[in-house]
Amino acid sequence: MRAGGRVVPCDDGDVSRRPRIRFRSPGVKPGQRIGPLGPFRGRLGLQWVVAPLVLGVVLVVAGWYFLRDTEPAPPWRPVAEVSSLPIGQGREALPGVLVGRLPDGRVVAVAAEPGCSLGPSGGGYVDCNGTAFRLDGAPVTEGDALDLVPVQVYDGVLYANPEERIER
């Protein structure tokens, strides 16, 4: 339908009159075979195939560089080789911080209460009041649990952050 010298789309419900939506890239003829490098392989050179591969390698290397595991920085302090910690026993690692290796192999560090010394005893710890604690800082009988100290293992070495406490 023409109105004033221009074509006006007519929406009378007839689907055949609506403009067709095209899904081909510009420059691709109907029925044209699209090769392994896409429809533009004649216009674009091999560098357009190699460039995304090189970019992918660069992104993988950059991601590895920025996300790699690095040695903990201060205030984290090295405590001991994990392999040197006997399973089921605890020992003093830093002033006021004791580490122990649980029977399942996990390493746990606990902090002594301020003003009360804490020492290893058998399969756990005993404080200045004679209260017994397990290696994970839980009291054997009744009472409050000891605060945990965050630990991290890097390259087989146990690191602890004595300035931070995890209260329970």
Kinemage of the C-alpha trace (Angstrom):
@kinemage 1
@onewidth
@group {chain A} dominant
@subgroup {mainchain}
@vectorlist {calphas} color= white
{ca met a 1} P 0.000 0.000 0.000
{ca arg a 2} L 1.409 3.406 -0.942
{ca ala a 3} L 0.763 6.533 1.058
{ca gly a 4} L 2.333 9.756 -0.060
{ca gly a 5} L 5.055 8.086 -2.142
{ca arg a 6} L 6.277 5.635 0.443
{ca val a 7} L 5.551 2.021 1.272
{ca val a 8} L 3.507 1.506 4.421
{ca pro a 9} L 3.428 -1.986 5.864
{ca cys a 10} L -0.021 -3.468 5.931
{ca asp a 11} L -0.950 -5.588 8.938
{ca asp a 12} L -4.079 -7.335 7.869
{ca gly a 13} L -3.075 -10.687 9.409
{ca asp a 14} L -1.564 -12.082 6.209
{ca val a 15} L 1.797 -13.549 7.200
{ca ser a 16} L 3.103 -13.651 3.633
{ca arg a 17} L 3.153 -9.838 3.446
{ca arg a 18} L 5.308 -9.278 6.528
{ca pro a 19} L 9.022 -8.597 5.990
{ca arg a 20} L 11.120 -11.721 6.288
{ca ile a 21} L 13.758 -11.921 8.988
{ca arg a 22} L 17.117 -13.000 7.564
{ca phe a 23} L 19.599 -15.082 9.530
{ca arg a 24} L 22.453 -15.056 7.010
{ca ser a 25} L 25.484 -12.861 7.407
{ca pro a 26} L 25.849 -10.014 4.942
{ca gly a 27} L 27.538 -11.157 1.750
{ca val a 28} L 26.389 -14.778 2.001
{ca lys a 29} L 24.193 -15.821 -0.892
{ca pro a 30} L 21.262 -18.229 -0.442
{ca gly a 31} L 22.460 -21.804 -0.728
{ca gln a 32} L 26.108 -20.807 -0.485
{ca arg a 33} L 28.291 -23.393 1.241
{ca ile a 34} L 29.958 -22.006 4.360
{ca gly a 35} L 33.436 -23.493 4.814
{ca pro a 36} L 35.452 -24.381 7.930
{ca leu a 37} L 36.615 -20.787 8.458
{ca gly a 38} L 33.185 -19.267 8.041
{ca pro a 39} L 31.542 -17.425 5.143
{ca phe a 40} L 34.294 -14.814 4.924
{ca arg a 41} L 37.287 -17.134 4.447
{ca gly a 42} L 37.967 -15.624 1.058
{ca arg a 43} L 38.074 -12.077 2.428
{ca leu a 44} L 39.723 -12.709 5.777
{ca gly a 45} L 43.107 -14.352 6.033
{ca leu a 46} L 44.353 -17.124 8.280
{ca gln a 47} L 45.426 -14.511 10.834
{ca trp a 48} L 41.759 -14.129 11.788
{ca val a 49} L 41.766 -17.766 12.867
{ca val a 50} L 45.147 -17.674 14.610
{ca ala a 51} L 44.514 -14.403 16.504
{ca pro a 52} L 41.695 -15.775 18.738
{ca leu a 53} L 43.836 -18.803 19.576
{ca val a 54} L 46.763 -16.585 20.583
{ca leu a 55} L 44.434 -14.379 22.626
{ca gly a 56} L 43.066 -17.459 24.388
{ca val a 57} L 46.575 -18.614 25.325
{ca val a 58} L 47.440 -15.122 26.611
{ca leu a 59} L 44.274 -15.065 28.753
{ca val a 60} L 45.001 -18.514 30.211
{ca val a 61} L 48.574 -17.532 31.119
{ca ala a 62} L 47.427 -14.227 32.650
{ca gly a 63} L 44.723 -16.018 34.647
{ca trp a 64} L 47.225 -18.543 35.945
{ca tyr a 65} L 49.645 -15.757 36.913
{ca phe a 66} L 47.081 -13.759 38.875
{ca leu a 67} L 45.232 -16.710 40.437
{ca arg a 68} L 48.207 -18.882 41.378
{ca asp a 69} L 48.749 -19.826 44.979
{ca thr a 70} L 51.321 -17.565 46.622
{ca glu a 71} L 53.175 -17.790 49.900
{ca pro a 72} L 51.214 -16.155 52.739
{ca ala a 73} L 52.451 -12.662 53.621
{ca pro a 74} L 52.733 -11.178 57.132
{ca pro a 75} L 51.017 -11.348 59.605
{ca trp a 76} L 51.020 -15.054 58.601
{ca arg a 77} L 54.017 -16.802 60.128
{ca pro a 78} L 55.525 -20.195 59.276
{ca val a 79} L 54.960 -22.664 62.095
{ca ala a 80} L 56.229 -26.110 61.029
{ca glu a 81} L 56.391 -28.660 58.268
{ca val a 82} L 53.029 -30.422 58.226
{ca ser a 83} L 54.776 -33.793 57.915
{ca ser a 84} L 56.681 -33.119 61.180
{ca leu a 85} L 53.478 -32.795 63.232
{ca pro a 86} L 52.606 -36.149 64.797
{ca ile a 87} L 48.984 -37.244 64.477
{ca gly a 88} L 47.011 -37.031 67.716
{ca gln a 89} L 49.453 -34.702 69.497
{ca gly a 90} L 49.799 -30.981 70.005
{ca arg a 91} L 52.738 -28.676 70.557
{ca glu a 92} L 53.467 -25.002 71.067
{ca ala a 93} L 54.117 -23.290 67.739
{ca leu a 94} L 54.168 -19.590 68.614
{ca pro a 95} L 53.838 -17.819 71.964
{ca gly a 96} L 50.272 -18.483 73.078
{ca val a 97} L 49.450 -20.552 69.977
{ca leu a 98} L 49.472 -24.352 69.951
{ca val a 99} L 49.018 -26.576 66.923
{ca gly a 100} L 47.805 -30.138 66.785
{ca arg a 101} L 47.150 -32.697 64.097
{ca leu a 102} L 43.788 -34.425 64.438
{ca pro a 103} L 43.435 -38.182 63.824
{ca asp a 104} L 41.882 -37.463 60.400
{ca gly a 105} L 45.038 -35.530 59.379
{ca arg a 106} L 43.659 -31.989 59.646
{ca val a 107} L 45.807 -29.395 61.390
{ca val a 108} L 44.223 -27.095 63.973
{ca ala a 109} L 45.746 -24.169 65.887
{ca val a 110} L 44.282 -22.890 69.151
{ca ala a 111} L 45.018 -19.755 71.161
{ca ala a 112} L 45.575 -19.617 74.898
{ca glu a 113} L 43.268 -17.419 76.949
{ca pro a 114} L 44.873 -14.073 77.870
{ca gly a 115} L 46.660 -14.321 81.227
{ca cys a 116} L 46.451 -18.133 81.363
{ca ser a 117} L 49.140 -20.373 79.946
{ca leu a 118} L 48.268 -23.373 77.807
{ca gly a 119} L 50.442 -26.437 77.343
{ca pro a 120} L 50.294 -29.771 75.530
{ca ser a 121} L 49.185 -32.769 77.524
{ca gly a 122} L 48.693 -36.241 76.044
{ca gly a 123} L 46.147 -35.979 73.251
{ca gly a 124} L 45.190 -32.378 73.957
{ca tyr a 125} L 45.984 -29.333 76.058
{ca val a 126} L 45.754 -28.204 79.698
{ca asp a 127} L 45.433 -24.567 80.776
{ca cys a 128} L 46.644 -22.857 83.963
{ca asn a 129} L 43.400 -23.792 85.787
{ca gly a 130} L 43.821 -27.485 85.015
{ca thr a 131} L 41.012 -27.544 82.431
{ca ala a 132} L 41.626 -30.175 79.763
{ca phe a 133} L 40.949 -29.488 76.090
{ca arg a 134} L 41.014 -31.673 73.004
{ca leu a 135} L 43.287 -30.868 70.062
{ca asp a 136} L 40.482 -28.947 68.343
{ca gly a 137} L 40.071 -26.682 71.409
{ca ala a 138} L 36.834 -28.227 72.664
{ca pro a 139} L 36.750 -28.777 76.441
{ca val a 140} L 36.923 -32.397 77.604
{ca thr a 141} L 34.305 -31.814 80.311
{ca glu a 142} L 32.445 -28.509 80.710
{ca gly a 143} L 33.440 -24.971 79.896
{ca asp a 144} L 34.148 -22.669 77.020
{ca ala a 145} L 36.092 -23.810 73.984
{ca leu a 146} L 39.415 -22.261 73.072
{ca asp a 147} L 39.550 -19.748 70.228
{ca leu a 148} L 40.921 -21.084 66.950
{ca val a 149} L 43.765 -19.460 65.043
{ca pro a 150} L 43.494 -19.448 61.217
{ca val a 151} L 45.975 -21.797 59.543
{ca gln a 152} L 47.023 -22.260 55.939
{ca val a 153} L 49.272 -24.827 54.250
{ca tyr a 154} L 51.578 -23.694 51.477
{ca asp a 155} L 54.119 -26.022 49.874
{ca gly a 156} L 53.980 -28.429 52.830
{ca val a 157} L 54.601 -25.698 55.431
{ca leu a 158} L 51.957 -24.738 57.988
{ca tyr a 159} L 51.356 -21.001 58.394
{ca ala a 160} L 49.362 -19.424 61.230
{ca asn a 161} L 47.992 -15.914 61.713
{ca pro a 162} L 48.523 -15.259 65.444
{ca glu a 163} L 46.879 -11.823 65.256
{ca glu a 164} L 43.456 -13.203 64.326
{ca arg a 165} L 41.124 -15.345 66.393
{ca ile a 166} L 38.081 -17.368 65.385
{ca glu a 167} L 35.715 -17.308 68.350
{ca arg a 168} L 33.315 -20.163 68.908
